Amino acid sequence: MSTEQSQVAGRARPVPGALLLCRAEAGSVVPAARLLHERILLSRAGDEWSVLVPEGGPWRSGTDPVDRVVHGWAIALTVGVSWPVLALWWDGERAGFTLAAGFRSPVGYVWLADGTPAGMEEAMRTFAGRLGLDPVLDMQALDELTKPDSAADAAARLSGVLAVLTRAGVSLPPGLVPGENADGLLEAARLQPDTRRIEADGSSEKDGNVEGDGSGEEDESGMSATDRPDGISAPRHPAPRPSRAGGPPSVPAVPAVVPVPALAQMAAGLPLAVWGLRHRSGGWIVAGALLFAHGAVTLADHTLTHPRD
């Protein structure tokens, strides 16, 4: 065995971990990230990119493998939005990525821990096409990642993918490196001035101020005053709802409307979960269950706050 091969084989295999890159600004990612009901750090990762760093995950307890979990998370994050999500993951045996975009089938690639390619070359072409990468220069660099290289392990392969994505605007904060342990990733994310924590209950915290806890710290888009491009603070109280019939004459009566997004989430979530059960895919089950549950909660809340006459 060569010296380089010995060095690669001798490295401690990384514990499971993940990073999720969203091609959207942080303010747009917050509402979608809340659907996961997980503790996550959200930070800027370029002019048009954000990164989600999970503080925990089912893979830590061995409940589900990291690739299956983040596969489902990526799908859940892209439902109802126009931007894609790239989930990077790694464990002691393999590493890879999943790109999800709307209702199109996710595409991904996998390497073994020592960097041996274990995916389909066509997947790289689909990956490049969906992100609008250069079909010549970027595709050439991605193609190199699908060829044997004894000097590059799985973490190095993921770093190679990120190097290509720098030309698409990705710029991860220092310390957010594939293969790094969870504590190192979280510490690196916390050092960024614009990082916020999204709690499992959907609230978020930034610069010591809790947001999204029902106190009116955010506007309806999920953005706080510091997130708004105009710098204007949002109202510190919930926006008044139109009154029903019998209200003051100065406020027009507006009939309650069933929240269409909630119905869409339930309609999309149920078949996803059923498909996951049939194919024994934990990622699809998680994505479907999250969508259905969030839609059901939203619909129930609407029913309670907008009773019929």
C-alpha positions as CSV (number, residue, x, y, z in Angstrom):
1,M,0.0,0.0,0.0
2,S,1.3,3.4,-0.9
3,T,2.0,6.2,1.6
4,E,-0.9,8.2,0.4
5,Q,-3.3,5.2,0.6
6,S,-2.0,4.5,4.1
7,Q,-2.7,8.1,5.2
8,V,-6.3,7.9,3.8
9,A,-7.0,4.6,5.4
10,G,-5.5,5.7,8.7
11,R,-7.8,8.7,9.0
12,A,-10.5,8.4,11.6
13,R,-13.8,7.9,9.9
14,P,-16.2,10.8,10.5
15,V,-19.3,10.5,12.6
16,P,-22.5,11.0,10.7
17,G,-23.3,14.6,9.8
18,A,-25.0,16.8,7.2
19,L,-25.3,20.3,5.7
20,L,-28.3,21.5,3.7
21,L,-27.7,24.3,1.2
22,C,-30.7,26.3,0.1
23,R,-30.6,28.5,-3.0
24,A,-32.5,31.3,-1.2
25,E,-31.8,34.0,1.3
26,A,-32.2,33.2,5.0
27,G,-35.4,35.1,5.4
28,S,-37.1,32.9,2.7
29,V,-35.7,29.7,4.2
30,V,-37.0,30.2,7.8
31,P,-40.7,29.3,7.1
32,A,-39.7,26.1,5.2
33,A,-37.1,25.1,7.9
34,R,-39.8,25.3,10.6
35,L,-41.6,22.4,8.9
36,L,-38.8,20.1,9.9
37,H,-39.5,20.6,13.6
38,E,-35.8,20.2,14.4
39,R,-33.2,22.3,16.1
40,I,-31.2,23.9,13.3
41,L,-28.8,26.7,12.8
42,L,-29.3,28.9,9.7
43,S,-26.6,31.0,8.2
44,R,-25.7,32.9,5.0
45,A,-23.7,30.8,2.5
46,G,-23.3,33.3,-0.4
47,D,-25.3,36.1,-2.1
48,E,-28.2,33.8,-2.9
49,W,-27.5,30.8,-0.7
50,S,-28.2,29.8,2.9
51,V,-27.0,26.8,4.9
52,L,-28.8,24.8,7.5
53,V,-26.7,23.0,10.2
54,P,-28.7,20.4,12.2
55,E,-28.0,20.5,15.9
56,G,-29.2,16.9,16.2
57,G,-30.9,14.3,14.0
58,P,-32.3,10.8,14.1
59,W,-29.0,9.5,12.9
60,R,-27.3,10.4,16.2
61,S,-29.3,7.8,18.0
62,G,-29.0,5.2,15.2
63,T,-32.8,5.4,14.5
64,D,-32.3,6.2,10.8
65,P,-29.2,6.6,8.6
66,V,-28.2,10.2,7.9
67,D,-28.6,9.9,4.1
68,R,-32.2,8.7,4.4
69,V,-33.2,11.5,6.8
70,V,-31.7,14.4,4.9
71,H,-33.1,13.0,1.7
72,G,-36.6,13.5,3.2
73,W,-35.7,16.8,4.7
74,A,-34.5,18.2,1.3
75,I,-37.8,17.1,-0.3
76,A,-39.9,18.7,2.5
77,L,-38.0,22.0,2.3
78,T,-38.7,22.4,-1.5
79,V,-42.4,21.8,-1.5
80,G,-44.2,25.0,-2.4
81,V,-41.0,27.0,-3.1
82,S,-39.1,27.8,-6.3
83,W,-35.6,27.2,-5.0
84,P,-33.7,23.9,-4.8
85,V,-32.0,22.3,-1.8
86,L,-28.7,20.4,-1.8
87,A,-28.2,18.1,1.1
88,L,-24.6,17.0,1.8
89,W,-24.2,14.0,4.1
90,W,-21.6,11.6,5.4
91,D,-21.1,8.8,7.8
92,G,-18.4,6.2,8.6
93,E,-19.1,4.2,5.4
94,R,-20.1,6.6,2.7
95,A,-20.8,10.2,1.7
96,G,-22.8,11.9,-0.9
97,F,-25.4,14.5,-1.8
98,T,-29.1,14.8,-2.7
99,L,-30.5,17.6,-4.8
100,A,-34.2,18.2,-4.5
101,A,-36.2,20.7,-6.5
102,G,-40.0,20.9,-6.4
103,F,-41.8,17.8,-7.4
104,R,-39.1,16.5,-9.7
105,S,-37.4,13.3,-8.6
106,P,-34.4,14.1,-6.4
107,V,-31.0,13.3,-7.9
108,G,-27.9,12.3,-6.0
109,Y,-24.4,10.8,-6.0
110,V,-22.5,8.6,-3.5
111,W,-18.9,7.8,-2.7
112,L,-17.5,5.1,-0.4
113,A,-15.5,6.3,2.6
114,D,-12.2,6.0,0.7
115,G,-13.6,8.1,-2.1
116,T,-14.5,5.3,-4.5
117,P,-17.3,6.5,-6.8
118,A,-20.5,4.5,-6.2
119,G,-23.0,6.5,-8.2
120,M,-24.2,7.0,-11.8
121,E,-22.4,9.4,-14.1
122,E,-25.7,10.5,-15.5
123,A,-26.7,11.8,-12.1
124,M,-23.9,14.3,-12.2
125,R,-25.2,15.7,-15.5
126,T,-28.7,16.0,-14.2
127,F,-27.3,17.7,-11.1
128,A,-25.4,20.2,-13.2
129,G,-28.3,20.9,-15.4
130,R,-30.8,21.6,-12.6
131,L,-28.5,24.1,-11.0
132,G,-27.7,25.8,-14.3
133,L,-24.0,25.0,-14.1
134,D,-21.6,25.5,-17.0
135,P,-22.1,22.4,-19.3
136,V,-18.4,22.4,-20.2
137,L,-16.1,23.7,-17.5
138,D,-18.3,22.8,-14.5
139,M,-19.3,19.5,-15.9
140,Q,-15.7,18.6,-16.6
141,A,-14.8,19.3,-13.0
142,L,-17.8,17.2,-11.7
143,D,-16.9,14.4,-14.1
144,E,-13.5,14.2,-12.5
145,L,-15.2,13.4,-9.2
146,T,-16.7,10.3,-10.7
147,K,-13.3,8.8,-11.5
148,P,-11.1,6.8,-9.2
149,D,-8.6,8.8,-7.2
150,S,-6.7,7.1,-4.3
151,A,-5.7,10.5,-2.9
152,A,-9.3,11.7,-2.4
153,D,-11.6,10.3,0.3
154,A,-15.3,10.9,0.5
155,A,-15.0,14.2,2.4
156,A,-12.6,15.5,-0.3
157,R,-15.1,14.5,-3.0
158,L,-17.8,16.6,-1.3
159,S,-15.4,19.5,-1.0
160,G,-14.8,19.1,-4.7
161,V,-18.6,19.5,-5.3
162,L,-18.6,22.7,-3.2
163,A,-15.6,24.0,-5.1
164,V,-17.6,23.8,-8.3
165,L,-20.6,25.4,-6.7
166,T,-18.5,28.5,-5.8
167,R,-19.0,29.6,-9.4
168,A,-22.7,29.4,-8.8
169,G,-22.4,31.7,-5.8
170,V,-21.9,29.2,-2.9
171,S,-19.6,30.5,-0.2
172,L,-19.8,28.5,3.0
173,P,-18.6,30.2,6.2
174,P,-15.2,29.1,7.5
175,G,-15.3,25.8,9.4
176,L,-18.4,24.4,7.7
177,V,-16.5,21.5,6.0
178,P,-17.9,18.2,4.9
179,G,-16.7,15.4,7.2
180,E,-16.4,17.7,10.2
181,N,-18.0,16.5,13.4
182,A,-21.2,18.0,14.6
183,D,-19.7,20.1,17.4
184,G,-17.2,21.7,15.0
185,L,-19.9,22.5,12.5
186,L,-22.2,24.1,15.1
187,E,-19.4,26.1,16.6
188,A,-18.4,27.4,13.1
189,A,-22.0,28.4,12.4
190,R,-22.4,30.1,15.8
191,L,-19.4,32.3,15.0
192,Q,-21.3,33.9,12.1
193,P,-23.0,37.2,12.9
194,D,-26.1,36.5,10.9
195,T,-26.7,33.0,12.3
196,R,-30.1,32.2,13.9
197,R,-31.3,29.1,15.7
198,I,-34.6,27.5,14.7
199,E,-36.1,25.5,17.5
200,A,-38.1,22.3,17.2
201,D,-41.3,24.3,18.1
202,G,-40.8,26.6,15.2
203,S,-39.5,29.6,17.0
204,S,-36.2,31.1,16.0
205,E,-33.5,33.1,17.9
206,K,-31.2,35.7,16.5
207,D,-28.8,37.9,18.4
208,G,-30.5,36.9,21.7
209,N,-34.0,37.8,20.5
210,V,-36.6,35.1,20.2
211,E,-38.5,35.3,16.9
212,G,-41.6,33.6,15.7
213,D,-42.9,32.8,19.2
214,G,-46.2,34.6,18.6
215,S,-45.1,37.9,20.1
216,G,-45.1,39.6,16.7
217,E,-41.3,39.8,16.3
218,E,-41.7,38.7,12.7
219,D,-43.9,39.7,9.8
220,E,-46.0,37.2,7.9
221,S,-43.1,36.2,5.7
222,G,-41.1,35.0,8.7
223,M,-38.6,37.8,8.5
224,S,-37.7,40.1,11.4
225,A,-36.9,43.7,11.1
226,T,-33.2,43.0,10.7
227,D,-34.0,40.7,7.8
228,R,-36.1,43.2,5.8
229,P,-34.2,44.9,3.0
230,D,-35.7,48.3,3.8
231,G,-34.8,48.0,7.5
232,I,-38.3,49.0,8.6
233,S,-39.5,47.2,11.7
234,A,-42.6,45.1,11.4
235,P,-45.5,45.7,13.7
236,R,-45.0,44.3,17.2
237,H,-48.5,42.9,17.4
238,P,-50.4,40.4,15.2
239,A,-52.0,42.0,12.1
240,P,-55.7,42.7,12.7
241,R,-58.0,40.2,11.0
242,P,-61.0,41.4,9.0
243,S,-64.1,41.1,11.2
244,R,-67.0,38.9,10.2
245,A,-70.5,40.1,9.7
246,G,-71.8,42.3,12.6
247,G,-68.4,43.9,13.1
248,P,-67.8,47.7,13.2
249,P,-69.0,49.4,10.0
250,S,-65.5,50.9,9.5
251,V,-64.0,47.4,9.0
252,P,-65.5,45.5,6.0
253,A,-66.7,42.0,6.6
254,V,-64.6,39.4,4.8
255,P,-65.6,35.7,4.7
256,A,-63.1,33.2,6.1
257,V,-61.3,31.4,3.3
258,V,-59.9,27.9,3.6
259,P,-56.1,28.1,3.5
260,V,-55.2,26.6,0.2
261,P,-51.5,26.0,1.1
262,A,-52.6,23.8,4.0
263,L,-54.7,21.7,1.8
264,A,-51.9,21.5,-0.8
265,Q,-49.5,20.3,1.9
266,M,-51.9,17.6,3.1
267,A,-52.6,16.5,-0.5
268,A,-48.9,16.3,-1.2
269,G,-47.8,14.7,2.1
270,L,-50.2,11.8,2.2
271,P,-49.2,10.1,-1.1
272,L,-45.5,10.8,-0.3
273,A,-45.8,9.0,3.1
274,V,-47.8,6.1,1.5
275,W,-45.2,5.7,-1.2
276,G,-42.4,5.7,1.4
277,L,-44.2,2.9,3.4
278,R,-44.6,0.8,0.3
279,H,-40.9,1.2,-0.7
280,R,-39.6,1.2,2.9
281,S,-38.1,4.6,2.4
282,G,-37.7,6.5,5.7
283,G,-36.8,9.7,3.9
284,W,-40.1,9.8,1.9
285,I,-42.1,8.8,5.0
286,V,-40.6,11.6,7.0
287,A,-41.1,14.2,4.2
288,G,-44.7,13.1,3.7
289,A,-45.6,13.0,7.4
290,L,-44.1,16.4,8.0
291,L,-46.0,18.0,5.1
292,F,-49.3,16.3,6.1
293,A,-48.9,17.2,9.8
294,H,-48.1,20.8,9.1
295,G,-51.0,21.2,6.7
296,A,-53.4,19.6,9.2
297,V,-52.2,21.8,12.1
298,T,-52.6,24.9,9.9
299,L,-56.1,23.9,8.8
300,A,-57.1,23.1,12.4
301,D,-55.8,26.5,13.6
302,H,-57.7,28.2,10.8
303,T,-60.9,26.4,11.8
304,L,-60.5,27.5,15.4
305,T,-59.7,31.1,14.7
306,H,-62.2,31.5,11.8
307,P,-65.4,29.8,13.0
308,R,-68.3,29.8,10.7
309,D,-71.4,32.0,11.3
